[in-house]
Amino acid sequence: MSSNVRNLTPEDLQACLALDRASLEGLWTSAQWQAELAEPRRPGMGLWQADTLLAMASGWLVVDELHITLVAVAPEQRRRGLGRQVLKALLEDARQQGARHATLEVAATNAAAVALYHSLGFQDAGLRRGYYRNGDDALIQWLRLPPINDAEPGCG
Ligand SMILES: CC(C)(COP(=O)(O)OP(=O)(O)OC[C@H]1O[C@@H](n2cnc3c(N)ncnc32)[C@H](O)[C@@H]1OP(=O)(O)O)[C@@H](O)C(=O)NCCC(=O)NCCS
C-alpha cells in the first residue's frame, strides 16, 4: 500500500501519542503534544499508510534555524527509508518557511539516529558531556539548508 507525507495537525494528537509511546517510550505528554501540534512555529511532518502513522519528525523554528526536537519511526517499520523520508520533508517545509540551518542534539550512543542524520549531511559541531539523564553525551549537529531562489534563472 502506498504511503503519504503531510504536515501534522491537532487532529493527529492520538496518532502522535501512540507512535511516541511505541518508539520513544512516551517522550512527551498529551499536553506537550497538544502544544506542539497547535503552534505554527513548531512544524511537524507525518508519514502515513492509510490511517496509520508510521513515522514523524518535528522541530521548532527559531528565527532562521530549525531546531529538530523529535524523529521517530514505528519499530517494525525501521530500515526502510521512512526516517530519512519524513525528516527530508520536515527540512524542506522549514526551508520553505525561511530556515537556513537545521540543528539537533542526539545521544552519542544512538547509532541509528546519528547515522541517519549523517546520511542527510548533518555534521558534528560539538559535544555536551553528560547531557542526558542516564549520563549519555549529546552530539550537537548542524546542517546548512540551501536558500530558496526567488526567481527562476533566466535564459539571457
Ligand atoms: C533513528 C530512526 C528514526 C531511524 O529511522 P529509520 O526509518 O529506521 O531510518 P532509515 O531507514 O530512513 O535509514 C536512513 C539511514 O540512517 C542510517 N541508519 C538507520 N538506522 C540504522 C541502524 N540501526 N544502524 C545503522 N545505521 C542506521 C543508515 O545510514 C540508513 O541508510 P541505509 O538504510 O541506506 O543504510 C529510528 O531508528 C527510530 O525511530 N529510533 C527510535 C527513536 C529515536 O532514537 N529517534 C531519534 C532521537 S529523537
The ligand as an ORCA input file, in Angstrom:
! r2SCAN-3c Opt
* xyz 0 1
  C      16.562      6.716     14.281
  C      15.343      6.267     13.465
  C      14.361      7.459     13.381
  C      15.811      5.852     12.051
  O      14.662      5.613     11.258
  P      14.678      4.564     10.042
  O      13.419      4.754      9.290
  O      14.976      3.207     10.540
  O      15.929      5.105      9.202
  P      16.091      4.950      7.614
  O      15.634      3.603      7.183
  O      15.489      6.126      6.951
  O      17.671      4.993      7.498
  C      18.357      6.065      6.893
  C      19.840      5.882      7.131
  O      20.128      6.009      8.525
  C      21.120      5.060      8.882
  N      20.542      4.082      9.844
  C      19.247      3.970     10.205
  N      19.101      3.004     11.137
  C      20.338      2.494     11.359
  C      20.832      1.491     12.220
  N      20.020      0.794     13.028
  N      22.150      1.251     12.218
  C      22.985      1.930     11.408
  N      22.567      2.894     10.542
  C      21.261      3.192     10.534
  C      21.583      4.389      7.615
  O      22.607      5.202      7.069
  C      20.341      4.485      6.768
  O      20.604      4.436      5.403
  P      20.665      2.991      4.658
  O      19.480      2.190      5.135
  O      20.600      3.372      3.217
  O      21.951      2.390      5.099
  C      14.653      5.024     14.119
  O      15.625      4.042     14.396
  C      13.900      5.340     15.414
  O      12.722      5.713     15.397
  N      14.586      5.186     16.570
  C      13.966      5.433     17.881
  C      13.684      6.909     18.086
  C      14.951      7.743     18.065
  O      16.001      7.332     18.558
  N      14.846      8.970     17.492
  C      15.960      9.894     17.399
  C      16.073     10.767     18.599
  S      14.581     11.725     18.921
*
